[in-house]
Amino acid sequence: MRLLLCIVVLLFSSGLLAQNMGVRVGLTTATPTGNNDTFDFDFLESFSPGYQAGVFGNFKLSDVIILKPELSYREYTIKQEVTWYVNNYNIDQKHTTFSGDLNFDIELTNYLSLIFGIGMDYITAIQITTSINQFNEVSKLDLSDMSMDQRMDPFSNVGLCFKFGRSVLVDLQYRHLLENWETGNLTSAFSSDNGSVKLHMINVTLGVLF
């Protein structure tokens, strides 16, 4: 929560508004990894692009360092093939989040920068689709019993920024969940006996500076 507040202050501080602000849209993917063989987590099979949109700042701190705080809305789907006793079934979890990222760009050339930083996702909704024997059941997970810590996921960010002209930025970014997901974030098919789950996200976004 402190990170999100810090990003809001950075984006909307009157002193910083005189510098570059922009909007960003793009695609996002999410792939989980588990600690055992109960769940089949395959990158290609679980590939399910979502989308994101947001606002960001582009504040030059030195000749080669740029601060890029960002607030965004993100939807992504996690696809899982689950073996439960003798049954096989698929679970799709669509997560809706608000995200805050605090990234730095290190300019390598006039057109290419290295991205690194941290981020925080706040989960606002989880929709679960369970498929078994061609039958689909859709439900929404009740998040009211989840603590703030369970609904907030910290990430580390790394990637590349490609600059076209003065105002167009294309970012390729990898986000890595810094802590294990607890059962509160997942469906009832997961239990403490099944081990922990990490999340890996890849984002491709187009940003336009004003």
GUMI-737597 format. One record per residue (C-alpha): residue number from 1; residue in one letter; x, y, z. Coordinates in Angstrom, 3 decimals, padded with zeros to 6 digits. Layout:
<node NUM,"A",<X,Y,Z>>
...
//
This chain:
<node 1,"M",<000.000,000.000,000.000>>
<node 2,"R",<002.865,002.392,000.739>>
<node 3,"L",<004.264,001.773,-002.727>>
<node 4,"L",<000.917,002.607,-004.332>>
<node 5,"L",<000.652,005.823,-002.319>>
<node 6,"C",<004.207,006.768,-003.251>>
<node 7,"I",<003.428,006.300,-006.943>>
<node 8,"V",<000.259,008.405,-006.677>>
<node 9,"V",<002.251,011.227,-005.075>>
<node 10,"L",<004.933,011.004,-007.761>>
<node 11,"L",<002.427,011.048,-010.599>>
<node 12,"F",<000.269,013.878,-009.343>>
<node 13,"S",<002.760,016.127,-007.564>>
<node 14,"S",<002.449,019.623,-009.053>>
<node 15,"G",<006.213,019.869,-009.486>>
<node 16,"L",<006.392,016.703,-011.527>>
<node 17,"L",<003.408,017.451,-013.719>>
<node 18,"A",<005.565,019.923,-015.609>>
<node 19,"Q",<007.543,016.945,-016.874>>
<node 20,"N",<006.456,014.115,-019.156>>
<node 21,"M",<003.295,012.135,-018.482>>
<node 22,"G",<001.825,009.450,-020.673>>
<node 23,"V",<-000.763,006.725,-021.202>>
<node 24,"R",<-000.019,003.072,-021.820>>
<node 25,"V",<-001.927,000.069,-023.217>>
<node 26,"G",<-000.749,-003.459,-023.876>>
<node 27,"L",<-000.941,-007.206,-023.443>>
<node 28,"T",<-000.034,-009.249,-020.389>>
<node 29,"T",<000.396,-012.975,-019.768>>
<node 30,"A",<000.677,-014.914,-016.519>>
<node 31,"T",<002.153,-018.370,-015.932>>
<node 32,"P",<002.344,-020.050,-012.496>>
<node 33,"T",<004.935,-022.573,-011.356>>
<node 34,"G",<004.355,-025.091,-008.570>>
<node 35,"N",<006.514,-027.117,-006.197>>
<node 36,"N",<005.159,-030.544,-007.117>>
<node 37,"D",<003.662,-032.549,-009.979>>
<node 38,"T",<000.012,-032.337,-008.945>>
<node 39,"F",<-000.550,-029.423,-011.324>>
<node 40,"D",<000.514,-029.191,-014.955>>
<node 41,"F",<001.946,-025.700,-015.436>>
<node 42,"D",<003.075,-025.453,-019.045>>
<node 43,"F",<003.920,-022.027,-020.505>>
<node 44,"L",<002.568,-022.665,-024.004>>
<node 45,"E",<-000.552,-024.482,-022.822>>
<node 46,"S",<-001.263,-021.871,-020.172>>
<node 47,"F",<-000.681,-018.965,-022.578>>
<node 48,"S",<-003.743,-016.718,-022.349>>
<node 49,"P",<-003.115,-013.038,-023.125>>
<node 50,"G",<-004.879,-010.426,-021.063>>
<node 51,"Y",<-004.683,-006.662,-021.221>>
<node 52,"Q",<-003.619,-003.645,-019.226>>
<node 53,"A",<-004.033,000.118,-019.413>>
<node 54,"G",<-002.700,002.926,-017.284>>
<node 55,"V",<-000.897,006.214,-016.831>>
<node 56,"F",<002.810,006.679,-016.214>>
<node 57,"G",<005.452,009.316,-015.639>>
<node 58,"N",<008.764,009.743,-017.417>>
<node 59,"F",<011.016,011.880,-015.218>>
<node 60,"K",<014.664,012.299,-016.174>>
<node 61,"L",<016.843,012.177,-013.035>>
<node 62,"S",<020.238,012.345,-014.774>>
<node 63,"D",<021.802,011.958,-018.198>>
<node 64,"V",<021.095,008.210,-018.233>>
<node 65,"I",<018.551,007.507,-015.433>>
<node 66,"I",<014.782,007.925,-015.920>>
<node 67,"L",<012.166,007.381,-013.191>>
<node 68,"K",<008.928,005.798,-014.492>>
<node 69,"P",<006.150,005.417,-011.887>>
<node 70,"E",<002.985,003.812,-013.241>>
<node 71,"L",<-000.598,003.122,-012.167>>
<node 72,"S",<-002.489,000.575,-014.228>>
<node 73,"Y",<-005.559,-001.634,-014.469>>
<node 74,"R",<-004.741,-005.226,-015.428>>
<node 75,"E",<-006.717,-008.376,-016.271>>
<node 76,"Y",<-004.942,-011.699,-016.735>>
<node 77,"T",<-006.006,-015.349,-016.800>>
<node 78,"I",<-004.213,-018.321,-015.258>>
<node 79,"K",<-004.965,-021.632,-016.981>>
<node 80,"Q",<-004.386,-024.834,-015.006>>
<node 81,"E",<-004.824,-028.499,-015.816>>
<node 82,"V",<-005.567,-030.278,-012.541>>
<node 83,"T",<-005.440,-033.991,-011.731>>
<node 84,"W",<-007.652,-034.626,-008.715>>
<node 85,"Y",<-007.840,-038.299,-007.717>>
<node 86,"V",<-009.013,-039.983,-010.962>>
<node 87,"N",<-010.447,-036.865,-012.623>>
<node 88,"N",<-008.760,-034.359,-014.910>>
<node 89,"Y",<-010.223,-030.902,-015.280>>
<node 90,"N",<-009.220,-027.379,-016.298>>
<node 91,"I",<-009.407,-024.262,-014.169>>
<node 92,"D",<-009.215,-020.742,-015.610>>
<node 93,"Q",<-008.772,-017.945,-013.085>>
<node 94,"K",<-009.331,-014.402,-014.374>>
<node 95,"H",<-007.720,-011.905,-012.020>>
<node 96,"T",<-008.634,-008.224,-012.024>>
<node 97,"T",<-006.045,-005.991,-010.370>>
<node 98,"F",<-004.946,-002.418,-009.865>>
<node 99,"S",<-001.179,-002.146,-010.063>>
<node 100,"G",<001.500,000.298,-009.045>>
<node 101,"D",<005.022,000.036,-010.451>>
<node 102,"L",<008.098,002.093,-009.622>>
<node 103,"N",<010.649,001.490,-012.366>>
<node 104,"F",<013.920,003.018,-013.438>>
<node 105,"D",<015.214,003.147,-017.002>>
<node 106,"I",<018.964,003.119,-017.607>>
<node 107,"E",<019.593,004.535,-021.083>>
<node 108,"L",<021.953,002.312,-023.068>>
<node 109,"T",<021.506,004.257,-026.325>>
<node 110,"N",<019.196,007.024,-027.536>>
<node 111,"Y",<016.664,004.344,-028.472>>
<node 112,"L",<017.152,001.539,-025.923>>
<node 113,"S",<016.940,001.434,-022.116>>
<node 114,"L",<017.218,-001.237,-019.437>>
<node 115,"I",<014.211,-001.413,-017.080>>
<node 116,"F",<014.374,-002.495,-013.444>>
<node 117,"G",<012.160,-001.831,-010.456>>
<node 118,"I",<009.389,-003.110,-008.198>>
<node 119,"G",<005.619,-003.351,-008.364>>
<node 120,"M",<002.545,-004.131,-006.326>>
<node 121,"D",<-000.743,-005.666,-007.525>>
<node 122,"Y",<-003.980,-005.321,-005.555>>
<node 123,"I",<-006.515,-008.028,-006.462>>
<node 124,"T",<-010.053,-006.669,-006.799>>
<node 125,"A",<-011.800,-009.714,-008.318>>
<node 126,"I",<-011.181,-013.362,-009.237>>
<node 127,"Q",<-013.514,-015.189,-011.616>>
<node 128,"I",<-013.112,-018.972,-011.810>>
<node 129,"T",<-014.189,-021.141,-014.730>>
<node 130,"T",<-014.035,-024.908,-014.099>>
<node 131,"S",<-014.289,-027.259,-017.089>>
<node 132,"I",<-014.847,-030.999,-016.755>>
<node 133,"N",<-016.343,-033.345,-019.364>>
<node 134,"Q",<-017.264,-030.357,-021.568>>
<node 135,"F",<-019.238,-028.810,-018.717>>
<node 136,"N",<-018.292,-025.271,-017.621>>
<node 137,"E",<-019.054,-023.741,-014.251>>
<node 138,"V",<-018.351,-020.033,-013.699>>
<node 139,"S",<-018.136,-018.465,-010.246>>
<node 140,"K",<-016.614,-015.469,-008.524>>
<node 141,"L",<-014.319,-015.986,-005.557>>
<node 142,"D",<-015.416,-014.214,-002.370>>
<node 143,"L",<-012.510,-011.957,-001.408>>
<node 144,"S",<-014.133,-010.498,001.704>>
<node 145,"D",<-012.322,-012.910,004.031>>
<node 146,"M",<-008.919,-012.275,002.442>>
<node 147,"S",<-006.549,-010.004,004.331>>
<node 148,"M",<-004.856,-007.004,002.753>>
<node 149,"D",<-001.628,-008.989,002.642>>
<node 150,"Q",<-003.286,-011.810,000.696>>
<node 151,"R",<-004.765,-009.404,-001.847>>
<node 152,"M",<-001.518,-007.506,-002.441>>
<node 153,"D",<001.231,-009.212,-004.438>>
<node 154,"P",<004.769,-007.720,-004.646>>
<node 155,"F",<006.739,-008.089,-007.886>>
<node 156,"S",<010.227,-007.413,-009.166>>
<node 157,"N",<010.427,-005.968,-012.686>>
<node 158,"V",<013.070,-006.173,-015.402>>
<node 159,"G",<012.927,-005.522,-019.127>>
<node 160,"L",<013.789,-003.356,-022.101>>
<node 161,"C",<012.325,-000.063,-023.307>>
<node 162,"F",<012.450,000.848,-026.993>>
<node 163,"K",<011.999,004.537,-027.831>>
<node 164,"F",<010.639,005.717,-031.181>>
<node 165,"G",<010.971,009.433,-031.665>>
<node 166,"R",<010.347,011.637,-028.647>>
<node 167,"S",<006.990,010.357,-027.489>>
<node 168,"V",<006.484,006.651,-028.309>>
<node 169,"L",<007.765,003.945,-025.933>>
<node 170,"V",<007.461,000.180,-026.339>>
<node 171,"D",<008.250,-001.791,-023.162>>
<node 172,"L",<008.970,-005.520,-022.956>>
<node 173,"Q",<008.857,-006.429,-019.278>>
<node 174,"Y",<009.114,-009.520,-017.103>>
<node 175,"R",<007.486,-009.428,-013.644>>
<node 176,"H",<008.297,-012.033,-010.996>>
<node 177,"L",<006.178,-012.593,-007.898>>
<node 178,"L",<008.419,-012.113,-004.858>>
<node 179,"E",<006.443,-014.291,-002.453>>
<node 180,"N",<004.583,-017.575,-002.657>>
<node 181,"W",<000.863,-017.431,-003.264>>
<node 182,"E",<-001.138,-018.629,-000.289>>
<node 183,"T",<-004.320,-020.686,-000.586>>
<node 184,"G",<-006.410,-017.532,-000.145>>
<node 185,"N",<-005.377,-016.438,-003.627>>
<node 186,"L",<-006.296,-019.719,-005.261>>
<node 187,"T",<-009.185,-022.107,-005.680>>
<node 188,"S",<-010.278,-024.813,-003.287>>
<node 189,"A",<-008.398,-027.379,-005.396>>
<node 190,"F",<-005.221,-026.128,-003.783>>
<node 191,"S",<-004.359,-026.958,-000.216>>
<node 192,"S",<-001.347,-026.448,002.000>>
<node 193,"D",<-000.252,-029.991,001.104>>
<node 194,"N",<000.134,-029.045,-002.536>>
<node 195,"G",<003.027,-026.660,-002.022>>
<node 196,"S",<003.457,-023.025,-002.960>>
<node 197,"V",<002.880,-021.275,-006.259>>
<node 198,"K",<004.895,-018.518,-007.950>>
<node 199,"L",<003.663,-016.265,-010.745>>
<node 200,"H",<005.572,-015.079,-013.816>>
<node 201,"M",<004.223,-012.272,-015.985>>
<node 202,"I",<005.336,-010.941,-019.368>>
<node 203,"N",<004.010,-007.541,-020.501>>
<node 204,"V",<004.273,-005.874,-023.894>>
<node 205,"T",<002.998,-002.296,-023.822>>
<node 206,"L",<002.809,000.783,-026.017>>
<node 207,"G",<003.170,004.123,-024.258>>
<node 208,"V",<002.645,007.645,-025.604>>
<node 209,"L",<004.115,010.703,-023.850>>
<node 210,"F",<002.351,014.049,-023.858>>
//
